[in-house]
């Protein structure tokens, strides 16, 4: 082969290589994940969905479907909606022993009952009479002992029963339910399934601090989840997680201070009063509905009993912050060792 022909071959090879590199660049650039974030006011809070995928059309369609799923659960599980299943349950006539409810609400109640049994009643959806007694506006009066005792007589997860196939809910007279401690987590799980089914690469759904993660964020080996400091602006610390769900219950979310005592919305179903000794509980587990309910349950149990429960329950981890006005201790379950970084 003469020099001229050799030079021509090399020129052609160089052109082919450049074209190949351009094609690879375009393909790679086209496959770079796009980020889309949407917010909506649902479940009594701001729900934020952030998702990543190369196909923006897939992202938009999936996020829209996720919000539709959340809105549906909001409509059936709320206590304030005139047409919700919970409103229908709580407004039944005294002679009505059974109420037939749809699959979504019966599934939530079924899981609630299982968690009530797991936690010895520390989580209980029949706390509605107690919830109605307590208001947390500054200057509000505390419920009287007589009012607390009367409400407690109507509280107890054993007073409701659910038929597994017909959806018939049986309740004792004057027993009302409140699903706020679990429905938000359930809604996050439904949104997660919508995004996963649509084939979204990665996402995080955040419903007022109840989160579930799908996949991993681009160019990262974990999600970094900030935990709020319970007594000041800023973060207590950051959790590094690859997947799962996170939910936090804190005494700073709804509260009032009366005569120097903080009264908050996390009520102990056994006493009728706000649980004491803990500022916040963060639960990490697979499903967000479980994290949501267990954060309340562990808060009610107290730090020592709560952490013992966490350590003996598979797939459940926790960060528990104890104290009243100043942090006394931060307890971290064994499965989160090396995954929680305290902020300075």
QUICORRA-V197162 format. One line per field, one symbol per residue. psi: psi as a letter, one per 30 degrees, with the letter a starting at -180 (. if undefined). A space follows every 10 residues. Layout:
# QUICORRA-V197162
psi: ???
This chain:
# QUICORRA-V197162
psi: kleeeeeeee eeeeeeeeee eeeeeeeeef fkklkkkkkl jlgglkkkkk lkkfjeeeee eeeeeeeeee eeeeefflff kfgleeeeef gllffjfkkk lleeeeeeee eeeeeeeegh gfkjfggeee efeklgkkfk llkleeeeee eefgkjffgk kkkfefgkkk klkgklljgf ffeeeeeeee eeeeeeefgk eklkkjihfj kkkkaklkhl flkjjkkkkf gllakeakkj kfaalkkkkk gfejllkkhg kkklfjkjff fflkllfkel kkkkaekeee eeefeeeeee eleeeeeeee fgjkgklljk jladfkkekj kklefgkffk jkl.
